[in-house]
Amino acid sequence: MTTPDHGSARQLDVRTIPAEEHRDFVESRGASFLQTPAWAGVKSEWRGESLGWFDGTELVGAGLVLYRQLPKLKRYLAYLPEGPVLDWADVDAADFLVPLAAHLKRSGAFGVRIGPTLVHRRWDAPTIKAAVADEAVGSLLEVEPTEADPAAPRLRDRLLDLGWIPPKHTDGFAAGQPAYNFWLPLADKSPDDLLAGMNQQWRRNIKKATKAGVAVTVGGPDDLAAFHELYVETARRDGFEPRPLPYFQTMYAEMNAEDPDRIRVYLAHHDDNLVAATLWIRVGTHVWYAYGASSTAHRDVRGSNAIQWQMMTDALEAGATVYDLRGVTPGVGADDPELGLIQFKVGTGGRIVEYLGEWDLPLNKVLYKAFDLYMSRR
């Protein structure tokens, strides 16, 4: 396959860059933690590469590429989770993606997967609550968004023009990164403002946890085992496959080696019982609630609300403008299996944001088709 020239006006140079330069660029943009150089160390089964786009001598884009090798072949899927980090609304995607495809093909990639984080649509808390209450509405996609960015449809059209394959539609969570995420805006807000924006149930639960004596602390690497034990209990209760403890130990070590306050483990105790535990990640002005766990017992003391409140206020103190509660799905029907997740998160007073999802570019159509077939059967 020859990489087509789509009339790109800018001659951008794509090349490997040092991890420090990559880290500083991602930090300045408050980009996804999945695009930090440290994430390559977390995903040890992949090979990582820090890429930079240069307009002359100016670094204008960066990306973490994770290469996953096909069995018995030196050919790779090149994956940029929630990346690359570009000013998607203000650039011609061809200027960046055409040289990216050429570089990755030279590196042995049979296909590329990207996840542009340009926000397409937003639904605020009142809109979400109204949709949940309306029996005739089954999905947020059936209601008018609070806000929509016209740059997103233009980017979608450009990706299609460049031969990229859009994500497959799914009603629930799919493999890869979620297209719908829940954000709590923090800019120019105080803790009192955040409380005022929450629903009555959230405020009541935070107050109840305080009255019950729930204590929330920030732990260290030695506390990951306690977090993991509670996380496994949560996985059994909620029916998902838990990651092993070494995964979290590696994550903590790699990310805090890059920045000593990149990741934190939070612990909520009631008396001597661990009732909730979470992982908090920060890049620039963006903070994520990355993983959470709670005990089946002692749920009446509302440790999950207490720990979330502590993370939110700590994010404010750290100068964050967004507290990201990560993935949700657009389904709001009474029978939707993920409705409870939306109801828990919307109680914070935040909003759902929609990305364009993950897009693929086959560089070797035969290998890509075989890989796609394999993944669809897993």
Number of C-alpha atoms within 10 A of each C-alpha: 8 7 11 12 11 11 8 14 9 11 13 21 17 22 15 15 16 12 17 13 16 22 23 13 20 25 19 11 15 19 23 22 25 19 26 26 26 24 20 23 17 19 15 12 12 18 15 21 20 22 23 25 26 17 13 10 8 10 17 16 22 26 30 30 26 25 23 17 18 14 8 6 8 12 19 24 25 29 26 23 23 26 24 28 25 21 15 18 15 9 12 17 19 19 19 23 18 17 21 22 22 16 17 20 22 10 14 18 26 26 23 24 21 21 23 23 23 22 21 21 20 22 22 19 23 14 18 24 16 13 22 21 13 13 11 10 17 18 17 19 14 12 14 13 17 15 13 16 13 12 15 20 13 13 21 18 11 15 20 13 12 17 13 20 15 15 14 9 8 9 11 13 15 13 7 13 16 20 25 21 20 25 26 23 18 22 13 10 11 13 15 8 11 20 16 13 17 18 14 12 13 22 18 14 18 23 15 18 21 16 10 15 13 23 18 23 14 16 14 13 13 10 15 22 14 13 26 22 14 21 24 19 16 20 15 11 12 9 9 10 10 13 12 11 17 12 12 19 17 17 19 23 16 20 24 16 13 16 13 12 14 19 24 20 21 23 26 27 19 18 11 7 12 21 27 30 31 25 21 25 24 27 24 19 20 24 30 22 17 16 16 20 21 25 19 13 10 14 12 11 22 24 31 22 23 24 25 23 20 18 24 24 16 15 22 23 11 15 15 22 20 22 26 23 20 19 19 21 25 24 22 26 19 15 9 15 12 18 17 12 12 20 15 12 21 23 18 25 19 25 23 29 23 23 19 21 21 25 20 20 22 21 21 15 13 11 18 20 14 11 15 11 11 10 10 8 6 5
